[in-house]
């Protein structure tokens, strides 16, 4: 699996993160892209939660500094690959198999506050009935957010 080819320069904008067991460690250089919540059924099943908060990144900004050997990808018939730690099962990234520069990082995988906040909710037509979507004022999209590169199929 080709992860970690990014040229990450150590600076004040480098963010670090990892998986639950600590085997996988990563860095993301530079600013993060926009962030949002995905309420699709794939994200619900993958995370066990009602929504998955994630930030877009340029794949070249990601560097796996430890544990690349345990990062696995679940490839779907459509949509982004879901990358996770094979040891602890922690969900880490999503990647466009046709264009690896299009990635997202799960906000919960960062060590500290990533500095971005979700600014939309997508696939709300599939939202979990057992957890109402909060009235937080964020724009809601029944399907994928228009122009969103990681809009998975529900």
N, C-alpha and C positions, 0 to 999 in steps of 0.2 A: 504494500500500500504506500503510495507516494504522499506522505505527509511530512511536513518539516522542511520543505525546500525553500521556504520563505526566507528572505533576508531581513531578519529582525535586528534592528539596532537598539542597543540598550539606551533608553532615554526616559524622560518623565512621562511619556505617553505609552510606554509598554505596560500591558496588563498581563497578569499571570493567573493561572487557574489550574484545575486538575479534577480528577475523578474522586469518588468516595474513598477508595482504598489507598489512594496516593501513588499508585503505579504510573498513571499518566499525568504528566505535567506539560503545560503549554504556555506560550507567550503569544500575544497579539500586539503588533507594533502599530503605532499611529492611532488616529481616531476611529472609533467604532461607527458603523453606519446606523441608520434608524433601527429602532426596536419596536416590536409589537407582540401581541398575544395571538396565538393560534388556538382555536377551539375545535379543530377538526377531530374526527374520531380516531384518526391515526395518532395524533399527538396525545389524545386522552389515553389510548391503549399503551403507547410507548412510555408515557411518564407516570400513568396512574393518577393523573390530576385532571382538573377540568380544563386547563389551558396551559400552553407552553410559552413562556416568555423567552424571546430570543432577539439577538442583535445581528444585523448583517455585517459581514466583513468581506474584504478582498482576501481570497484564499492565499495570496502571496504574502500576506501580513501575518499568517499563522506559522508558528514553528513548534513542533513537538520536541520538548527538551528531554523527556524521559518517557519510556513506556510505549513507544511507537509499535513495538512488537505485540502489544495486547490490544491495540485499537482495531476494532472490527467494524465493517460496514454492512448494514442490512440494506440490500438493494431491492427496491420496489419495482413493479412493472411500469410505474409512472411516478413522477415526482423526484424529490431529492433523496439521496442515500442518507441513511441515519447512522452516524458514527458513534460508537460507544466503547467503554472499557469491557473487555472480555472477562476480566477478573471480578469486578463488582457490579457490572451492568449499568453503570452510570451513563446517562445520555449526555453527550458532549457537543456534537456538531451535526450540521446537515450540509450536504454538498451536492451541487448539480453535477451528475456524472458526465454530462456533455460539456460542461464548462467549469472546471475546478476553481476558477477565480470567484465563482458565486457560492458563498458559504454563509452559514450563520452559526453563532455560538449560543448555547443555552446560558442565560444570564446567571443561573444558579451555579454554574461551573467556575465562575471567576472567584478568586480569593477575596477580593474586596469589592466595594461598590464600583461597578464598571463605568459609572458616570453618565449613563444614558438611561432614559425611562421609556417604557413602552408608550407609543403614541397612536396606536390603533388596535382594533380587535378584528380578526378575520375569521371566516367560517363560523360565524355566530349562529347560522341556521342549524348547526350541528352541536350547539352548546349542550353540555350535560344538564339534564333536568334537575339533578340533585344538588347543583350549585349555581344559583342565579348569578348572572353577570352583574357586577356592581354598577351602580349609576355613577360612573367616574368621568363622564363627559367625553370619553375617547370616541372617535369615529368608529362606527361598526359596519362591517361588510358581511352580508349573508354568505358570500363565497370568498374567494381570495381577494385581497386588496388589489385594486387595479394598479398595474405596473410593478407589483411585488414579484421579485424573481424567485422567491421560494414558496410560492403558493402551491401547497400540496393538494392532491385530490382528497376529498373527504373519505 
